[in-house]
Every structure is written in C-alpha cells, then in structure tokens.
Amino acid sequence: MTITRRGALLGAALPVLGLPLMAPAIARAQGGEPIRLGTLTPLTGPGGPYGPSMRRAIEGVVGAVNDQGGVLGRRIQLYGEDSQTNPDAAVRAARKLIDVDKVVAIMGTWASAVTTAVAPLAWESKTMLFTVSGADSITRLPHNGYIIRTQPNSTLQITKLAEFLGERGAKKIFILAAQTPFAEPNRITLEAEMPKYGGSVAGQVIYDRDKTTFRSEVDQALRTRPDFIFLNGYTPDVTILLRELFRAGFTGGKVAAAYAVNAKLLESLPAEVTNGTLTWAPSPAVASPAFKRLQALLGTQDPDPYSCQTNDHAALAILAIAKAGAATAEAIRANVRRISQGTGEKVDDVLVGLKLLREGKDINYEGASGACDFDEIGDILTCPFRYEIAENAKQRTLRIG
C-alpha cells in the first residue's frame, strides 16, 4: 500500500488516495458523513523506523470496522500526516488535520517534543490526542482531558530502568542525553532511584543530537570513571555515541532505550561495537489474541510497542464513539475510560466490543499493548517491561516483567 501525506483511508482493502471523490456517495449509502480520524506518526526523521508500522496498525483497525459497516452507521475516514519527528513540521501537519480535515482525534504522536508542540492545538480545538510519548510534562499540561497516553511516563520507565541496573550491579552511572523534554526528568528520577540499589549518578551531559561527533562529551563522561553509561537519545545520535565509546576503549556497561538501539542500529554497526548493550522498553501483551492478530496484520513476529499502542489508539477512539453514540472529541474524552476499565466484559477485539455495546453491555477493552487503564490526567497506570541485550547484531531477551 502506498501511503501519501494527504492520504485518506476508506477501507483496509482500498488504496490510500487523496481527498476521495467517492466519499460523499459512500457516506450517503451509510446514512451520514464519514467519521474523521487522523494519524500523526513519524514517517521520517529519528522516529521513521516506527511510524509506517504504527500507521498500518491503525489502518488495520479502521479497515476491519469499515468492512463490518462502520460505527453508528457511518464509515471512518482516516487522514494521515507525517510528523517528521520534528515539532515545527508536526504543528503544520496537526493544523491541517484539525483545520482542513476536521478530524475529531489525532493518533500516534511519537517524540515527546512533537507531542508537547501539538498538544495545545489539540486541547484548544477540542481534538482528542492519543500519544505514545513518555515525557512526564506532557500530561501535566492543561489539556482538560484531551490527552490519553498509552506509553508509560518517564517516571515509571526510569524507575524500571533503575531496578534493572540495580539487578546488574551498576554502582556509578553517567548519562549522555540528547536535548529533549525528558532529559532532565529522567536524570532526576534516576538520581532518586539508584541509591535504593547501592548506586548513584555521577553526572550528565546534555548534547545537541544534530551534531556529527560527540567525542568531547564521551571524554567528559569517561573522566568520571563510570561502570555504566546511559545513552539517553535517539537512534542516529546513539549510533555515533556507541562508535565513539568503542574507539575510546570503554569496557563498562551501556544501556539505552530499545527505540534507540533497534534493529536498524544493530545492522549499521559492527557487532563488537554493540555487543553487551542493554535495552529496556514497555512490553506488549505478547500472549494476547490482539497481539497475535497484529502479528498477522503487520507480517512480523515482533511488532514494536508503539504499533501495538496505536492499534489500541484506534480501538479506544472507535469504541468510545460507539459508547457515546456521538462522533466528537468530547464524546471520546467522556467515554474512553468507560470502555477500557471497570467491571465490564473484557474484550480484546474492537469488533466484539462494538457488538457488545450495540447489545447495551459494558465492556473493558484490553488490546495488543495490554490493559488500557488510565489515571485522571491520562497516564497509563501500568504495563510489563522487556529487557534485552545485544549479542552478535541481534537482541536477546533477558526477561519480561
């Protein structure tokens, strides 16, 4: 399937087109205008390895629902834009989705800087925003309930990292961090957590991730004689950092987020440069039927956590619309928790959920990313994590839990 920036999905089996000439006829046949939803995934930039799959995961849900007649007697129209993993580009794309395409929800923002930039546009226009960004600051914005985050926030992620490093015997950690909204919060949390395991943070250098060399930053880190270095950046800059640590003869531990040390990075560097690098990430619900359906949809045995989450973004938005009986952002905001937590019948399939809602039953949706339970500011309450180590250009899972 060829996806364009201005693409609009009429159904999973149909090609993505520009603003479709056939849409009005289809809408009349279904008894109303299509329900407009938007995606703002990173098709290019540092998030580019994840964005296309994230969008396909959304398209799969929308296509399945449209194949069964849509929701509330209306088809779903999906409009897609590329955030470019760039706040300025994302703001322009979000304005188009909101002002031109008139979507009621935007799904799939990835980088925290992008989500931070786009969020005010969402809450000011009363557009629902579903995100996989982790920076704590995002849900502390005055969003009035228009943000739902399926990614664990930075505090939860770094708490899990500290626990993992403690298990590995880390005592003195230095942080090399890209300039991002999560750099300082991550440091603060790690400094607070490591003493529980007999460790400490020796220092941090925040760098401009667009640089082509970080040797001075690496030298500054090594002067503190750390036994672990936390590479808190994205794939392009972490690639350079790993190479320069290897050249500098660093033999201590290295740890980074799994979205940074991914298959693309492991393929791009010699194995001796990456061997032993640890990663951690939120884990999808790998035993769930929803995860297995997503494996088939994406044609991979290992869908990334972000695609699992965006698959659930689409299901959550559609089920909330069905529960409310109205296709507005206000309806989604008011009903997203009513269909994803509580005492209703557990469902992992959007089509089953829609059937039960039509029968007047309560549901509790749990999808490919796991339980979708959110606190009052929109943060996911909990999820399992997966811990891995790089060995011979591959990732080996150490544990999930």
TORROPA-341565 format. One line per field, with one value per residue (C-alpha): residue number from 1; x, y, z. Coordinates in Angstrom, 1 decimal, decimal comma. Example, Ala and Ser with C-alpha at 12.3 -4.5 7.8 and 13.67 -1.06 7.14 Angstrom:
# TORROPA-341565
seq	(1 2)
x	(12,3 13,7)
y	(-4,5 -1,1)
z	(7,8 7,1)
# end
This chain:
# TORROPA-341565
seq	(1 2 3 4 5 6 7 8 9 10 11 12 13 14 15 16 17 18 19 20 21 22 23 24 25 26 27 28 29 30 31 32 33 34 35 36 37 38 39 40 41 42 43 44 45 46 47 48 49 50 51 52 53 54 55 56 57 58 59 60 61 62 63 64 65 66 67 68 69 70 71 72 73 74 75 76 77 78 79 80 81 82 83 84 85 86 87 88 89 90 91 92 93 94 95 96 97 98 99 100 101 102 103 104 105 106 107 108 109 110 111 112 113 114 115 116 117 118 119 120 121 122 123 124 125 126 127 128 129 130 131 132 133 134 135 136 137 138 139 140 141 142 143 144 145 146 147 148 149 150 151 152 153 154 155 156 157 158 159 160 161 162 163 164 165 166 167 168 169 170 171 172 173 174 175 176 177 178 179 180 181 182 183 184 185 186 187 188 189 190 191 192 193 194 195 196 197 198 199 200 201 202 203 204 205 206 207 208 209 210 211 212 213 214 215 216 217 218 219 220 221 222 223 224 225 226 227 228 229 230 231 232 233 234 235 236 237 238 239 240 241 242 243 244 245 246 247 248 249 250 251 252 253 254 255 256 257 258 259 260 261 262 263 264 265 266 267 268 269 270 271 272 273 274 275 276 277 278 279 280 281 282 283 284 285 286 287 288 289 290 291 292 293 294 295 296 297 298 299 300 301 302 303 304 305 306 307 308 309 310 311 312 313 314 315 316 317 318 319 320 321 322 323 324 325 326 327 328 329 330 331 332 333 334 335 336 337 338 339 340 341 342 343 344 345 346 347 348 349 350 351 352 353 354 355 356 357 358 359 360 361 362 363 364 365 366 367 368 369 370 371 372 373 374 375 376 377 378 379 380 381 382 383 384 385 386 387 388 389 390 391 392 393 394 395 396 397 398 399 400 401)
x	(0,0 1,4 0,7 0,8 0,9 -2,6 -3,9 -7,4 -8,3 -11,8 -11,1 -8,2 -8,6 -8,7 -5,7 -4,9 -6,0 -6,0 -9,3 -11,6 -14,2 -16,2 -16,5 -19,8 -21,6 -20,3 -21,3 -24,9 -25,1 -24,2 -26,6 -24,2 -20,9 -17,8 -16,3 -12,9 -9,9 -6,2 -2,8 0,4 3,0 6,8 7,3 10,6 13,3 14,6 11,1 10,9 11,7 8,5 6,0 4,9 4,1 2,3 0,1 -0,6 -1,7 -4,2 -5,4 -6,0 -8,5 -10,2 -10,4 -11,9 -14,5 -15,4 -15,6 -18,3 -20,3 -18,5 -19,7 -23,0 -24,0 -21,1 -17,8 -14,5 -12,3 -8,6 -6,4 -2,6 0,2 4,0 5,2 8,8 9,9 10,1 8,0 7,6 6,6 4,3 2,5 1,9 0,6 -1,6 -3,1 -4,1 -5,6 -7,6 -8,5 -8,8 -9,5 -11,7 -10,6 -12,1 -9,0 -5,3 -3,4 0,2 2,4 5,8 8,6 7,9 8,9 6,4 3,6 4,5 4,2 1,0 -0,9 -2,0 -3,6 -5,5 -7,0 -7,7 -9,6 -11,2 -9,5 -8,6 -4,9 -3,6 0,1 3,0 5,3 6,8 7,8 6,1 5,5 3,0 0,1 0,9 -0,1 -3,6 -5,1 -8,5 -8,7 -8,0 -4,8 -4,6 -1,1 -0,6 3,2 4,4 5,5 9,2 9,0 7,7 10,2 13,2 12,0 12,1 15,5 16,9 15,6 17,1 20,5 20,5 20,0 23,0 25,2 25,5 27,2 28,3 26,2 27,0 24,2 24,8 21,4 20,0 18,3 14,7 11,8 12,6 16,4 16,3 13,2 15,0 18,1 16,2 14,3 17,4 19,3 16,4 16,1 19,6 20,5 17,9 20,2 23,5 24,2 24,5 24,5 28,0 26,8 25,1 26,0 23,1 24,1 22,7 21,6 22,2 26,0 28,1 30,6 30,3 34,0 34,2 31,0 32,3 35,6 33,8 31,8 34,8 36,7 34,2 35,2 31,6 30,8 27,7 26,8 23,1 22,7 19,5 18,9 17,6 19,0 21,1 23,0 23,2 24,8 27,6 28,0 28,4 31,1 33,0 32,7 34,2 37,0 37,7 38,2 35,2 34,6 31,9 28,1 26,0 22,2 19,7 16,0 15,0 13,7 17,2 19,2 17,0 17,5 18,5 21,3 22,5 22,7 24,6 27,5 30,0 28,8 31,8 30,7 27,2 27,7 26,6 24,4 21,3 17,9 14,5 11,1 7,4 6,3 3,2 0,8 2,6 0,2 -3,0 -5,1 -4,9 -1,1 -1,4 -3,8 -1,4 1,5 -0,6 -1,6 2,0 3,6 6,1 6,5 7,7 5,5 7,1 5,4 4,4 2,5 0,7 -0,2 -1,5 -3,5 -5,2 -5,5 -7,8 -9,8 -10,2 -11,4 -13,9 -15,3 -15,6 -17,6 -19,8 -20,4 -21,3 -23,4 -21,7 -18,5 -17,0 -13,8 -15,9 -17,6 -14,3 -12,9 -16,0 -16,2 -12,7 -12,3 -15,9 -14,9 -11,4 -11,6 -14,1 -16,3 -17,5 -16,9 -13,2 -12,7 -9,5 -11,2 -12,8 -15,5 -16,5 -16,6 -18,8 -21,2 -21,5 -22,0 -24,9 -26,4 -26,3 -23,5 -20,5 -17,0 -13,4 -11,1 -7,5 -5,6 -2,2 -0,4 -2,1 -4,6 -5,7 -6,4 -5,7 -5,4 -7,2 -4,6 -4,5 -1,4 -1,4 -1,3 1,0 2,4 5,1 8,6 11,0 14,8 17,2 21,0 22,7 24,6 26,1 23,9 20,7 18,7 18,3 15,5 16,7 13,2 9,8 8,0)
y	(0,0 3,4 6,0 9,7 12,6 13,6 10,1 9,2 5,5 4,3 0,7 -1,6 -3,3 0,0 2,1 5,3 8,2 12,0 13,6 10,9 11,8 8,7 9,6 11,5 8,7 6,1 8,4 8,7 5,0 4,7 7,3 10,1 11,8 9,7 9,9 11,7 10,4 11,4 9,9 11,9 9,2 9,8 8,5 10,3 11,5 9,6 8,0 6,9 3,3 3,1 5,4 3,4 0,3 2,5 3,8 0,4 -0,8 2,0 1,3 -2,4 -1,4 1,1 -1,3 -4,1 -1,7 -0,3 -3,9 -4,5 -1,4 1,3 2,7 4,4 3,6 5,7 4,8 6,0 8,3 8,2 11,1 10,6 13,1 12,7 14,4 14,1 13,7 17,4 19,8 22,5 20,1 18,3 21,6 22,3 18,8 18,9 22,3 20,6 17,6 19,9 22,9 21,3 17,6 18,3 15,2 14,5 12,6 12,5 9,3 8,2 11,1 9,6 12,0 13,9 17,2 16,7 15,9 18,9 21,1 19,6 19,3 22,9 22,8 19,7 20,9 24,4 23,0 20,2 17,5 14,2 13,3 9,8 9,6 7,1 9,9 9,4 12,8 13,4 17,0 16,1 15,1 17,8 20,3 22,0 19,6 19,3 15,6 15,7 13,6 9,8 8,3 4,6 4,8 4,7 8,1 8,8 8,3 4,8 4,0 5,3 3,6 0,3 1,2 1,8 -1,6 -3,3 -1,6 -2,4 -6,1 -5,8 -4,4 -0,9 1,5 4,6 5,8 8,6 9,9 11,1 12,7 14,3 17,7 16,5 17,2 14,0 14,5 16,4 14,5 11,2 12,3 13,5 10,2 8,0 10,0 9,4 5,7 4,4 4,7 2,1 -0,4 1,0 3,0 6,7 9,1 10,5 13,3 14,1 15,9 17,1 17,3 18,7 15,5 17,0 17,0 14,6 13,9 13,6 12,8 15,7 14,5 11,0 12,2 14,1 11,0 8,8 11,2 10,2 6,5 5,2 1,5 2,2 4,8 5,6 6,7 8,7 9,7 8,5 6,1 8,5 10,0 6,8 5,2 7,8 7,5 3,8 4,0 6,7 4,8 1,7 3,8 5,3 1,8 1,9 -1,6 -0,8 -1,3 0,5 0,9 2,7 2,7 0,0 2,6 3,9 0,6 -1,1 -3,5 -0,6 0,4 -3,1 -3,6 -0,4 -1,1 -3,9 -6,4 -5,7 -2,1 -3,0 -6,3 -6,2 -3,0 -3,4 -2,1 -1,8 -1,0 -1,4 -4,8 -5,6 -8,2 -10,9 -13,7 -11,9 -12,7 -9,0 -9,2 -12,3 -10,5 -7,6 -10,0 -11,3 -7,8 -6,5 -9,7 -9,8 -11,9 -9,0 -5,9 -2,9 -1,5 1,7 -0,2 -2,2 1,1 2,8 -0,3 0,3 4,1 3,3 0,8 3,1 6,0 3,9 2,1 5,4 6,9 3,8 4,0 7,7 7,5 10,6 11,1 14,1 14,6 15,5 12,1 10,3 12,2 11,4 7,7 6,4 5,1 3,7 1,3 0,5 -0,1 -1,1 -4,2 -4,6 -7,8 -8,0 -7,8 -7,6 -7,2 -3,9 -5,8 -7,8 -4,7 -2,9 -5,9 -5,9 -2,1 -2,4 -5,0 -2,5 -4,3 -2,7 -3,6 -3,4 -3,2 -4,7 -4,7 -5,6 -3,2 -4,7 -3,2 0,3 1,7 5,5 7,8 11,2 13,0 10,4 8,4 4,6 3,0 0,1 -2,3 -5,0 -4,2 -6,2 -6,2 -7,3 -7,5 -7,0 -10,1 -10,5 -7,9 -9,3 -8,7 -11,5 -11,1 -11,4 -11,2 -9,7 -8,4)
z	(0,0 -1,0 1,7 0,9 3,4 2,4 2,3 3,3 4,1 3,0 4,0 4,6 1,2 -0,7 -1,8 0,1 -2,1 -1,8 -0,6 -2,1 -4,7 -3,8 -0,1 -0,4 -2,2 0,3 3,2 1,8 1,4 5,1 6,3 7,2 6,7 7,5 11,0 10,5 12,4 11,9 12,3 13,0 13,1 12,3 8,8 8,6 11,0 14,0 14,5 10,9 11,6 13,6 12,0 9,0 11,1 13,7 10,9 9,4 12,9 13,0 9,4 10,3 13,0 10,8 7,8 10,0 11,3 7,9 6,5 9,1 8,2 10,2 13,6 14,3 10,7 9,4 7,8 9,2 7,1 8,1 7,3 7,7 8,1 8,7 11,9 10,5 14,2 14,1 16,3 13,6 10,9 13,3 14,2 10,5 9,9 13,0 11,8 8,6 10,3 12,6 10,4 6,9 7,5 10,6 12,5 15,9 17,1 16,3 17,0 17,1 18,1 19,0 20,0 23,3 21,7 18,9 21,3 23,5 20,5 19,1 22,4 22,7 19,3 20,3 23,5 22,2 19,2 21,4 19,4 21,2 21,1 21,6 22,1 22,7 24,1 27,5 29,0 32,3 31,3 28,6 30,8 33,2 30,6 31,0 28,4 30,0 29,4 25,7 26,0 26,5 26,8 26,3 26,8 30,4 31,6 32,2 35,9 35,5 32,8 34,7 37,9 36,0 34,5 38,0 39,2 36,2 36,6 40,3 39,4 37,0 39,8 38,5 41,0 39,2 36,1 33,8 31,5 27,9 27,0 23,9 24,3 24,8 27,2 29,1 29,6 32,9 34,4 33,6 35,4 38,4 38,7 38,2 40,8 43,3 42,5 42,2 45,9 46,6 44,9 46,2 43,1 42,1 39,1 38,5 36,2 33,0 29,7 27,5 23,8 20,6 18,8 15,4 15,9 13,9 16,7 20,5 21,4 23,8 25,6 25,7 27,2 29,8 30,8 30,9 33,3 36,0 35,6 35,4 35,4 33,3 30,7 30,0 26,4 26,6 23,0 19,6 17,0 14,9 17,9 19,9 16,9 17,0 20,7 20,7 18,0 19,9 23,2 21,4 20,0 23,4 24,8 27,2 28,5 31,1 30,8 28,2 28,4 26,2 25,4 23,0 20,5 20,1 20,0 17,5 14,5 12,3 14,6 15,2 11,4 10,9 13,4 13,8 16,4 18,6 19,0 20,2 22,0 25,6 25,2 27,3 26,5 28,1 26,8 27,6 26,5 24,5 25,7 23,8 24,9 23,9 20,9 20,0 19,7 17,6 15,2 14,9 14,1 11,2 10,1 10,1 8,9 11,8 14,8 16,9 16,5 18,3 21,4 19,5 16,8 19,5 21,2 18,1 17,2 20,6 20,0 17,0 19,0 22,0 19,9 17,9 21,0 22,9 19,9 19,9 23,6 23,4 20,3 19,0 16,9 18,7 20,7 23,7 23,4 23,2 26,2 28,3 27,4 26,8 30,4 30,3 27,6 28,8 32,6 35,2 35,6 32,0 29,9 28,9 25,1 23,0 19,6 18,5 16,5 19,5 21,6 19,1 19,1 22,9 23,0 20,5 22,8 25,7 27,6 29,3 28,1 29,4 26,4 26,7 23,5 21,9 24,2 27,3 29,8 28,9 32,3 32,7 35,6 35,9 33,8 31,0 32,0 31,6 35,1 34,5 31,9 31,8 30,5 28,3 29,0 26,3 25,5 22,1 21,0 17,5 15,9 17,5 20,6 23,1 25,7 29,3 30,8 30,6 33,7)
# end
